[in-house]
């Protein structure tokens, strides 16, 4: 395979692959029921976890 063959392949099939991946990500993000999961994930930084050093204070 030479450079021109690989470039032609990437220009056609590579673009198709990237479009399919983009559509899959958009569909996954906006699927029914994803709002509940997204809200749950968005609250992770706000959770109050006990620090790793609290176990050593006993």
C-alpha positions as CSV (number, residue, x, y, z in Angstrom):
1,X,0.0,0.0,0.0
2,X,1.3,3.4,-0.9
3,X,0.4,6.8,0.6
4,X,-2.2,7.6,-2.0
5,X,-4.1,4.4,-1.3
6,X,-4.1,4.9,2.4
7,X,-5.2,8.5,2.0
8,X,-8.1,7.6,-0.3
9,X,-9.2,4.9,2.2
10,X,-9.0,7.3,5.1
11,X,-10.8,10.1,3.2
12,X,-13.8,7.9,2.4
13,X,-14.1,5.2,5.1
14,X,-12.5,7.2,7.9
15,X,-15.0,10.0,7.4
16,X,-17.9,7.5,7.5
17,X,-16.5,5.9,10.7
18,X,-16.2,9.3,12.4
19,X,-19.8,10.3,11.4
20,X,-21.1,6.9,12.8
21,X,-19.2,7.5,16.0
22,X,-20.5,11.0,16.3
23,X,-24.1,9.9,15.7
24,X,-23.7,7.1,18.2
25,X,-22.5,9.4,20.9
26,X,-25.3,11.9,20.3
27,X,-27.9,9.1,20.4
28,X,-26.4,7.7,23.6
29,X,-26.4,11.1,25.2
30,X,-30.0,12.0,24.4
31,X,-31.5,8.6,24.8
32,X,-34.6,8.3,27.0
33,X,-33.7,7.9,30.6
34,X,-30.3,9.5,30.4
35,X,-31.3,12.6,32.3
36,X,-31.7,10.7,35.5
37,X,-28.2,9.2,35.1
38,X,-26.7,12.5,34.1
39,X,-28.2,14.2,37.1
40,X,-26.8,11.5,39.4
41,X,-23.3,11.8,37.8
42,X,-23.4,15.6,38.1
43,X,-23.9,15.3,41.9
44,X,-20.7,13.3,42.4
45,X,-18.4,16.3,43.1
46,X,-20.9,17.6,45.7
47,X,-21.1,14.4,47.8
48,X,-19.5,14.5,51.2
49,X,-17.3,11.5,51.5
50,X,-15.4,10.8,54.6
51,X,-11.7,11.6,54.1
52,X,-9.2,8.7,54.0
53,X,-7.5,10.0,57.2
54,X,-10.7,9.8,59.3
55,X,-10.2,6.1,59.8
56,X,-6.8,6.7,61.4
57,X,-8.2,9.1,64.1
58,X,-9.8,6.4,66.1
